[in-house]
Amino acid sequence: MTQVLKPAGAFLAAALLLAACQGPAGPARERLVPDPDFGNGGLALAADSGSAGGADYGLTLIREPDGALVLAGIACDAPRAPCPDNHWIAAAWRFLPSGGLDGGFAHAGAFLANGVGGGDIDAVFDAAAVGDAVLLVGAVQTARNDLDGYLWALDAFGNPAPDLLGGAGGAEYDGALAGGGHDAFLALAADDGALWIAGMAAPSTNANQYRATVWKLDQDGNKDPAFDADGVWARSGSATSWLHAIALDGAGRPVVAGVEGDRAKVWRLQTTGGTDPDFQGGVVELAVPGATKTFARAVLVDGDRVVVAGAATVDGEVHPTLWRLLPDGTPDPEFGTAGVLLLPEKAEGGGLAYWLEPISLAKDARGRYLLAGAAKSGRGDLDAAVWRVLPEGKPDPNFCGGGPCTLDRAGGDDWATGLVLADDGTVYLGGWASGPDGDPDAAVWKLDLQKAP
């Protein structure tokens, strides 16, 4: 399969719109503006890596020390959008600092892995830079029709990284709870030679019985027996649960966030395994008054606080949501309303697969939180969106008028799934942007922080 970069031309340059950012008068008004020297008007695309007319979704973004950007996620081997999950190809694209695809990386800038386990599903859900290499985590379907967790380790050329996974380039993991049961890697944190992975595993071949699961591996991919005896911790009980985010606190403890049933939850584990009894017994439900459903998609350790980004369904509408917890896991009374901020914008998925709706979270040098995701526009489509929240848990009124800065490619759905914040305030967004034909393409935006005169 050939990587093709669709010609954008004048239409794309005209269609890449930054929503109006009207805020209070004064010199502190700020907005994000597409960098005209990056890609085409601030947007770089990798389109049709799988089948012509097929969807390509970037789900996570990292920036390497040389300024290159690696966007990873899935491509589709069927000319349909959204891509049905039995046609997923694991994918990673490397963009140069200018926004062009790196022709020296894998095949014309795209690494593609299809049929790795013998089945039809291959996906990358998270990535991290580990030394000079990039580590990708995801899942592959086997010929037995179960899912296995999978790691890919690539160098700057898209070849197997020599210092990770024993130089093999990949490693497959089955049977965290039961042989032949589903296992999936959804989030990654790398620290001091350890690879911490969060996701889910099934105690049987029943796909509907997932358990939130954390693996600790060394850089060769071996499970660490010092963590929970066999290198794997899994949520006990019968409720279905899984994890979408992981971070390490100052004591090296993994803090993981995800969903149990219809509720967002966050767990803090001990470094030796098991839940931390000093964190509300180890697990905290992230509540929103009046919400029928909540889910957590990103976690950030901010000093001794835990900050979680996700969404909540209130009165039938889905809204981006931010929670902050004290060291003992109780809501931080100095943040938002009793520790939670429910943003007013709608973040409806429009029938997308749940896996294609990540929310990213970062903190700037002034202690403000930035969230990336999508917001429903007045036209009814989704626009890629970035919110900035003050440390006290209020939308920043000097950032795009207190609402999100939004990006639209051509009137179709767009979603920012990954956020990288540079020291100078530049924001890089990874995700996907829909073309005039409705075909989602893997996308990276470079946005400069601009102050109003």
N, C-alpha and C positions, 0 to 999 in steps of 0.2 A: 504494500500500500504506500502511496506516495504522498508526502506532505505538500500541500498546496496552500500558498498564501493568497487569498482572494484579492484581486485588485480593488482598492477602495475608491479611488478617484474623487472627483469633486463632490459627488453625492454624499460620501461618508463624511468628508470634511464639513459639509454644510449640515449634516444630520447629527453630528456629535454635539449635543446641546448640554450646557450646564444650566440647571434650573436657576431662576432668578433668586438671588440671595439678598433680600431686603432686611436690614437690621436697623437698630437704633443709630441715630447720628452720633458721630464721634470718631476719633482716629483709630479706635481699637477694632472697628469692624473688619472681619476677615472672611475669606471664602477660599475654596479650592478651585483652581483654574487649570485646565488641561495644558500640559507643557507642549508647545507647538513643535519643539525639536525632538520629541519622542514619538516614534512610530508615525502615524498619520494623524496629526492634530491632537496628540496626546494619547492615542489609542493604538495599541499593537495587537494584531490578531494572528491566531494560528487556526486555520479553517480546514475542515474536511480531511483530517488526518486518517480517518478510517474510510468510510464510504462517501462518495460524492453526494452532497445533500444530507449527510448524516450530522447528528448533533455532536458537538465537542464542548465539554464542560471542564473548566478549571476549578478545582475545589480547594486548593491550598497554594500559597505563594511564599517563596523564600528569596532573600537577596544575598548573593554570595559576596565575599570580601572584595572581589574585583568589579563589583557593580552589576554583574550579570544577574538575571532574574530567572528562577526556575518555577514554572507553573505546572502543577500536576493534577491529574484527575482522571477523566474517562473520555474516550472517543467512541464513536458508534460504527459498527460494521454493517449498518442498515441505513438506507436513505430515508430516515424518519426522524422527526423531532416532536416531542421528546423521545429520546432513544429508549426502547424497551429494555428492561434490565437483563434480558437474555442475549443482548448483543453488545455488551460492554467490553471495551478494550482498555487495559491499563495504559495510561499515557503520561508523559512528562515532556514539556517544551522548555527549551533554554533560549532566552532572549538576551541579546547584547544590550549594553547600557543605552544604545541609541534606539532600541525598540525593535530592531530587526532580529529575525530568527538566526541563531548561531548555526551556520551551515556545517561547522565542524563537530556538532553534537549529534551523536546517533545518526539517524537518517534525515538529513536536511533540516536539522533542528528539533526533530521529534523522536523520542524514545517510545516505542509501542510494544506491548506485550499482550499476546492474544493466545488463548488456549493453553495457558501455562500449566494448569492442573488437569487438563483434559476435558474441561467443560466450556460453557459459553460465556461465563461471567469472569471478568478480570477488572479490578478497579484499584486506584490509588486514592486514599482518603486524607493522608497527611504526609508531611515531608519535613526534614530538618537537615541543615548542613552539619556534618560531622567531620572535623578536620578539613581535608581538601576534597571530601566526597559529599555526595548527596544521598541520603537514605530515604527511601519511600516505603510507606506502610499501607497495606490494603488487604484485599481478599481475592481468592481465586476459587472458581468452581471446579470440582473434581469430576472424573468420569462416573463416580458413584452418586453424583448430584448433591454432595454436601459442599459447604464452604470451608476453606482453610485460610488461616491467617498467612500473610506473605510479606516478605521483606525484599526490596531491591536495593542494591548498593552500587552507585554509578560514579565514575570519575567525570572530569570536565568534558570528556569526549563521548560520554554515554556508554563507556565500556565498564566491565566489572571493576569496582574499586579494589585495589590490592590489599588495603589495610582493614577492610570490613568483611564480615561473613567469610573469613578465610580465603578471600579472593574469588569466591564462587559466583558473586554477582546477585545471588538470590537464595532465599531459604523459605521453606514451607512448614507450617505448623498446624498439626491436627490433634484433636483429642485432649484439649485442656480439661474438659469434664467428662467426655465420653468419646471413644473411638468412633469415627463416622459422623459425629455431631458437628453442627456448624460452629466455626471459629472465624472471627473477623477482627482485624486490626483497624482501629478507627482514628487513633490519635497517638502522638509520639512526643516524648521529651528525652533529650540526650544530655547526660551530665557525667563528667569524670569517668568516662569509659563505660558507663552503664547506659543501657537503652531501656527506657520505661515505656511500655505500650499499653494503651487502654482500648477496650473494645467490648466484645461480647463472645460468649461461648454457650453452647447448648448442652445440657446434661443427657440428651438423648438425640435420636435422629429427627425428633419433632422440631421443625423450624420455628415454632411459635413459643418455645420455652427458653428464651435467651436469659443469660445471667450477666450482669455487669462484671467484667473481668479485667485484671491487670497482670501483665507479664513483666518480669525483669530479666533482661538478657545482658550478656557481655557483648563486646564488639565482634566476637566471632559468631554470635547468634546462639550461644548456649544459655540455657536457663540457669539462673543463679539460685542454688539451693539455700542460700542464706536468707532468701525472701520467701516466707510462707512455706518453708521446707522443700518445695519443689519448683520455686520460681514463678508460681502462678497463684494469685488470689482471685476468688470468685465470690460474688454476693450470694449469701445463703437465702433460703426461703423459696417460695414457689412463684412469686410475682415476676412477670417478665420485666427485664431491665437491661439497659446497655449504656455505654459511655461514649461521649463524643469529644471529651477534652481532658487534658492532663497538664499539670504544672507541678513543679517541685518548690517547696517552701524553703526558708532559710535553714531549716534543720535537715533538709534532704528528703522530707516526707512527701510522697505523692498525694496531690489533691486532684480528685477526678470528679467530673460533672457529667450528667446525662439525664436519663429518664427512667422512671420506674412506674409502670402503669401509665397514667396520664399526668404524672407529676414530675417536675424538675427536681433533681436531688443532687447533692454534692457529698462526697465521702472524703475523709482524710485517713490515710493509712499510716501505720508505723513502718519504719524502714525495714523491719524484720518481718513484716506481714501482719495481717489482721487490722481491724479498724482501730482508730485512736480514741480511747475512752474519754479523753479530754476535749473532744470535739463533738459535744452532744451525743456521746456514745459512739461516734464514728460516722454518722450519717445525718444530714440535715435536709428537710424538705424546704424548697424555695417557694414560699407562698406569695400569692397575689390576691388581694381581696376581690371576691366576685369572679375569679377565673375558673372556668370549667376544665381547662387544660393548661399546663405549663411545660416548657422544655428548655433544657440548658444545652448550649452549643459551644461555649468558650469559657475558659477560666484563666484568671490572672491572679498571682500572688503579689499583693502590693504591701510590702513591709510585713506587718503582722495581720493584715486584713486579707480576706479572700473575696475577689470580685468575680461574678459570674454573669455572662451575657446569654440571653436566649429570647424567648417570646412567651406571651401569654394570650389565651383566648378569653376575651371578656365581651359579653353581649354579642357573641357570634363573630367578633372581629379579632384578628391576630395582630398583636402589637409587639414591637421590639421592647425588651425588658432588661433591666440591669439590677442586680442584687449586690449588696456588700455585707459581709459578715465579720464579726469580731473574732479574735483568736479562739474563743471557745465555741464558735459556730452560731452564736446568737446574732440576730439582725443588728446592724450598726445603726443606732438611733440618730447619728449625725449625718446619715446619708438618705436622701430622698424622703419618702414617707415611711417611717419605721423600717428603714433598710432597703427599700425597693423603689425603683423609678420605672413607671410604665409610660413609655413614650406615646404620644398621641397618634403618630402615623400608623397606617395599616401596612402590615408586612405579609400580605396574603401570598400563598404559594401558587395559586392558580392551577391546582391539580398536579403540580410537580411531584416527582418522587421525593420523599422526605430527605433522602441523602443529598439532594441537589440544593438544599436550602441552608447552608452554613451561615453563621454569624461570627465575625471576627472581632477581636478586642485588643487594644493596645493602650499604653499610657504615655503621655508626652512629658517633656522636661518640667512642666509646670503642674504636674499632677492631675491633668485632665484626661478623661477617658475618651477614646475614639472607638466607635462601633462601625462596622461595615456590614451591609446586608442589602436589602431592597425595600423600597417603599412603593405603594400603589400610587400611580399618578392620576391627575384629573382626567386623563384619557382612558383610564382603566387598565393600562399595562403596568408592568413593574419596571422601575428605574433603579439602577445601582445607586446606593445611598451610603453616605457617611455622616454620622452624628458625632458631636462633641459634647461631653457632659462635664460639668464642673465638679471639683472634688467633693462638694457638699451634696451632689446628687440632683442637680438641676440642669436642664439643657442650657448650653452656653448661648446667651442672647446675642453675642458678638460673632457668632459663627453661623453664617448663612441665615441670619435672622432668628436663630434659635431652633430652626428646623434642620433637616439634613441638607447637605449639598448633594444634588442628584445628577445622574448622568444617563442619557438616553442615546442609543446609537441610531435607531431608525424607526422608532415608534413601536418596536416589539419589546418583549421581556428582556431585561438585563439584570444581572445579579452580581454583587461584589462578595465573593466568598472568602478572600484572603486579604489581609491588610499588613503592610510593612511601613513603619514610620521611620524616616531618616532623621538624623540629628538636626538638619536644617529646617525641619518642618515639612519637607516633601513627603507626600503620601503616594505609595504604590498600592494599587488595588489589583488583585487577581480575581478572575471569575469568568463570566461568559456574557456575550453580547449578541443580540439577535439581529440578523441582517434583514434586508427588505423582504426576503422570502420566508422569514420566520425561522430560519435555520440558526440555532445557537452556535456561536464560534467561541473557542477558548480565547480569553482576552486579558490584557494587562493595560491598566491606565497609569500614567504618571501625572500627578497633580501637584501644582505648586501652591503654597500658601501665600495668598495675596492680600495685602491690607488696602482698604479703601483710602483714597486721598483725603 
